[in-house]
Amino acid sequence: MPIFIASRISLDDNVLFPDRIDIDHNNVTFYKGYILGYRSMVIPRNNIASVSIGSGIFFADVTIESVGGKRIVGSGFIKRDTMEIVRLLT
């Protein structure tokens, strides 16, 4: 299944450690990189309550919320990628 990686040229903190969203048949996994390692969050696809997009001129942010209150916010994605994420998860 697809892997979506945020653009390094977006105006947020993605220059060195871009956000990444992996979507497979069962789960959505979000990776947020840091200088020493990364943080990840997994939401089962059957627990996704909503998917929304916040769009700028060139880049967009995607927010994925679960039934249990978990929230993934990935920033700096190409608009085409965010539309594909929404299509896959809804």
N, C-alpha and C positions, 0 to 999 in steps of 0.2 A: 504494500500500500504506500501511499505518497508520504514524502517528508517535505515540509515547508520550512525554509530558512529565511529569516528576515534580512533585509538589505543592509549592507555595511555602510552605505552612504546616507542612510536616514539620519535625522537630526537628534536622535536619542542616544542611549548608551550602547548601541549595537555595533559600534565601530570595531571593537576588539572581540566581543562575545555576543554574536547575534542570537536572538531568540530562535527557538526551533520547535515546531509542532509536528509530531509523528502521528499518523492516523492508521490504525490497522483494523481488522475486522471486529475486534472486541474492545479496544481501548483508544483513548486519545492521550498522548504523553506530551507534556510541555517541558522544555529544558531552558533554563535561564543560566547562562554562563557567568562566572565570576573569576577573579584572578586566581583564586585557589579552589578550583573545582567548579561544580555547578549544582543547581537546585532543580529537582524534577517533581512533577505532579502528574498523577495518572487519574483519569476519570473514565470509568466504563461507559461505552457508547450508549448503553441502554439507560443510563442515569442522566443524560444530558437534557437539561430543561430548556435552555435557550442558547442561541448563537447570534451575536450582533457585531456590526462593523462600525467603526468610527473612521471616517475617511477624510484625508487631507488632499492637497493638490496632487502629490505624487505617490504617497504611501498611505497605508491604512493600518489601523489597529483592530484586532479581533478579540472579542470577549466571549468565552465559553463558560456557562454556568451549569452546575449540576443540581439535581433534585435535593441533595444533602447540603447545599450551600457552598461547595467548593467553587472557586472562580479562577479561571485562567485568563490572563490578559497579556497577549503578545503584541508587541509594537514594531512598527517599521517594515511591515510586509508589503510586497507589491500588490496593488489592488486586485489584479487577476488571481493571485494566490488566495486572497481573502474570500473572493467570490467562490473559488473552488472549495475552500474549507466549509463555507456555508452550504454549498450544494451537497457535499459528502455527508454532513452531519444533520441535515434536516430532511 
